[in-house]
Amino acid sequence: MLLSNRAWFFLAAVLGLTGIVHAQNSFTVTGPSVIDASNGAPTNPLPSASFDVSSNPSNQFFEAAVPNSGPDAFVTIAASADQCTLPGATSVSSSTPVMLFACVNTTGLVRGNYASLITITSFGSTSIPSIRVPVQASISPVGEIKTTPASPISLSSTSLNQAIAVQFVANNGASGGSSGSACSDSSAGNGSGSSSACIASITADPAGPEGQWMTLSNNCPGVVLVGNTTCTIQVTAEPTKLTSAAVVGTTYVGHIIIVSTHGDRADVLVNFTYSQAAGPALTITSGTSFSGTAGQAFQATLTASGGTAPYTWSVTGLPSTLTLNQSTGVISGTPSQGSYPVMVSVQDSVSSTAGPQKVTINIQASQTTVTQMFPHITDGYDGSVWQSDFLLFNTNSAAVTVQLVFHLDNGVKGLSVIQPNGSNSSVAGISGIVIQPFGTAFYRTSGLAATNPVVTGWVEIDSTLPIQGQVVFRRNTAPTSSIGNYYEVSVPLVAPAMTFTFPFDSTTYTPASAPILTALAIANPSDVQATLNCTAYNISGSALGATVQVASLAASTHTQEVLQLTAPLDTQIQQGRGLITCTSSAPMGILGLRAFGAHALSELPIIYGN
């Protein structure tokens, strides 16, 4: 039977607890746990009750609202019990704590258990989450279908599934007798004293502010129920479908609407509490020290176990050359030599922390990996045309694979090399050179004319076995004529060293009245800054002055200078001959040159030491 259209009833919100308290900057809703409305009738209004809404911060403006259309639109909200006798509102707003009433409009409702949801939302703040508070009403007499277990049911992150049985109930509360065989049969219930029921539809409530996290799997629609027979609904909570990441300790509320062909309802409230079982304590597991090499790429990964992933890392005391990725725990960069004590901490997704823990990052001095090198090459045009020839010799009894890597001055990226087909190509190196036993390989730079400025630098040699070789760099002093003056200097293939000795000559060649100059080309193949300090001795072996810093080179760089123009060494070696000994802070390669007059060049012998 239908209840009178004029009857309006009010009842309190049905809360699973006597109070639901959300996180800071959220809403607090309190009210009675259950309202017994099973005896409600037009002449016996449903019991009255209220629920309180407040917010934190206390001046947060909020709105409580119910659906204004669809199967849940039987509930309105009133600010007092008296207002439930009138058509109520679908929303009430307030900026202060307030007592509200949920009112049930029975117009159009038939027997059964009904559920709807009040949504409480902050105005103007997306950071304060909305919550949904359930409202439940029972319309008498008893409907023709019921569910087991009864509403509400509870799911959790450790128990995501629940089976719900739907069963026919005779109008007097006892199981009925025979029934028809299909929903279309007239004997399948008549709304009063029927002996069976047919399920018309089963739906989950539309997505709320937290997303459509609830899904259903069932075989009930179209099924005829008689006696104690049942059909089954499987309800599943899917945390991944929440609009935002699930918050531990939060209870999300939804409901299922089950309707028979006569309109009787057996709604089921569903509470999903997102929680996690207690696990191991959060612990930093990546140890207390990391090691690296100065000037080389460094990477270390901080790790943790326990707690609730994902983790967020923090480190204090890192040098400026290293950085931390807070999400991955990776420390990376190109550090200088030193020992760096840092403090490491980690926080998990539920704000548990571990640390601070002291971790030491030890960066050792660089050990160069370049074992052979040409300390100097020249190519291009500066009034003369310069070219370099590369000659590589394999004195091993096995074939060897060689790679040349060009390290050029002034940011130049490539060296112009004549290719096998005769073309010129700017390359950063030459790889894949295979030299047979006792074989030779030869390459030549292009020596391009005026449009190509002179390029200098050094060459790294990477090979599967040690090889021999030399670079001959050539100078053509009359590039525009068919016959010019050519001068050559041989640059030997050397292993980097830290001490060097070579002769100097600062005298003047009398017939030509031309000074003799001593020059150095210096390359630093290591990956740290290196300095070269030298002491000059006369022919009697006496030091000509204090030790002089001749060069300070960054990693993988190159320079060249005339000693007679390098203060204060220039004054120490004036008008004399002798030896110069040099010591480097990291392995280097050096070419010594003797220059005479305007053009003549020759190589000085360099005695390498360790």
PyMOL commands that set and color helices and strands:
alter all, ss='L'
color gray80, all
select helices_A, chain A and resi 81-85+239-241+409-411+510-512+563-565+569-572
alter helices_A, ss='H'
color red, helices_A
select strands_A, chain A and resi 8-11+19-21+27-30+51-55+62-65+75-78+91-94+98-105+112-122+131-139+145-148+153-156+161-168+196-204+214-218+224-226+230-237+251-260+265-266+268-273+283-284+289-293+298-301+304-305+312-316+322-325+330-333+338-347+353-364+372-381+385-393+400-408+415-418+424-427+429-435+440-444+455-463+468-476+486-492+497-505+508-509+514-523+530-538+548-553+558-562+577-596+600-604+607-609
alter strands_A, ss='S'
color yellow, strands_A
deselect
rebuild
show_as cartoon
